[in-house]
């Protein structure tokens, strides 16, 4: 019987790392042992750190993209302004492919 109680306690400790369960246990559990309180705190802090880091990284990533866009725009502006030939192959390929598809469709429609 004692082993079953220990297994239940271990399961409760382990479930503290599921954010919703940790919050529920924090408010519902009346007889919290110090170990359970510790695992609840760890689970909640871990989740909060995850959320904060996710927000910061997405914010940082957005800024990095913004600066990359600005840098590339200025670089291409300078190259064009100084009469240097600028070619971005994958963009040209996309538009050439699109232009070819449109002309083929137009030729197909002209046949009818």
C-alpha positions in Angstrom: 0.0 0.0 0.0 2.9 2.4 0.8 4.4 1.8 -2.6 1.1 2.7 -4.3 1.0 6.0 -2.4 4.6 6.8 -3.4 3.7 6.1 -7.0 0.8 8.5 -6.8 2.9 11.1 -5.2 5.6 10.7 -7.9 2.9 11.0 -10.6 1.7 14.2 -9.0 5.2 15.6 -8.9 5.8 14.7 -12.5 2.4 16.2 -13.6 3.6 19.6 -12.1 5.6 20.1 -15.3 2.4 20.2 -17.4 1.5 24.0 -17.2 -2.3 23.6 -16.7 -1.9 20.8 -14.1 0.7 22.9 -12.2 -1.7 25.8 -12.0 -4.6 23.6 -11.0 -2.6 21.9 -8.3 -1.4 25.2 -7.0 -5.0 26.4 -6.4 -6.8 23.1 -5.7 -4.4 21.0 -3.6 -4.9 21.8 0.1 -2.3 19.6 1.8 0.8 20.5 -0.3 4.0 19.0 0.8 7.2 21.1 0.5 8.3 18.8 -2.3 5.0 19.2 -4.2 5.2 23.0 -3.8 8.8 23.0 -5.1 7.7 21.0 -8.2 4.7 23.3 -8.8 7.0 26.4 -8.6 9.5 24.7 -10.9 6.8 23.8 -13.4 5.3 27.3 -13.4 8.7 29.1 -13.7 9.7 26.8 -16.5 6.5 27.5 -18.4 6.8 31.3 -17.8 10.4 31.3 -19.0 9.3 29.4 -22.1 6.6 31.9 -22.9 8.9 34.9 -22.3 11.8 33.4 -24.4 9.4 32.6 -27.2 8.1 36.2 -27.3 11.7 37.6 -27.1 13.0 35.3 -29.8 10.1 36.0 -32.2 10.6 39.8 -31.5 14.3 39.4 -32.1 13.7 37.4 -35.3 11.4 40.1 -36.5 14.0 42.8 -35.9 16.7 40.7 -37.6 14.4 40.3 -40.7 13.7 44.0 -40.7 17.4 44.9 -40.6 18.2 42.3 -43.3 15.5 43.9 -45.5 16.9 47.4 -44.9 20.4 46.3 -45.6 19.5 44.5 -48.8 17.5 47.4 -50.0 20.3 49.9 -49.4 22.8 47.5 -51.0 20.7 47.0 -54.1 19.9 50.8 -54.2 23.6 51.6 -54.2 24.5 49.0 -56.8 21.7 50.3 -59.1 22.6 53.9 -58.5 26.2 53.3 -59.4 25.2 51.6 -62.7 26.3 48.2 -61.7 24.3 45.3 -63.1 22.1 43.6 -60.5 20.7 40.2 -61.0 18.9 38.0 -58.5 18.6 34.7 -60.3 15.8 33.0 -58.4 13.5 36.0 -58.7 14.1 36.3 -62.4 13.5 32.5 -62.7 10.1 32.8 -61.0 8.9 35.7 -63.1 10.3 34.1 -66.4 8.5 30.9 -65.5 5.3 32.8 -64.8 5.6 34.7 -68.0 6.1 31.5 -70.0 3.1 29.9 -68.4 0.9 32.9 -69.3 2.0 32.9 -72.9 1.4 29.2 -73.2 -2.1 29.6 -71.8 -2.7 32.5 -74.2 -1.6 30.4 -77.2 -3.8 27.6 -76.1 -6.8 29.9 -75.9 -6.0 31.4 -79.3 -6.3 28.0 -80.9 -10.0 27.8 -80.0 
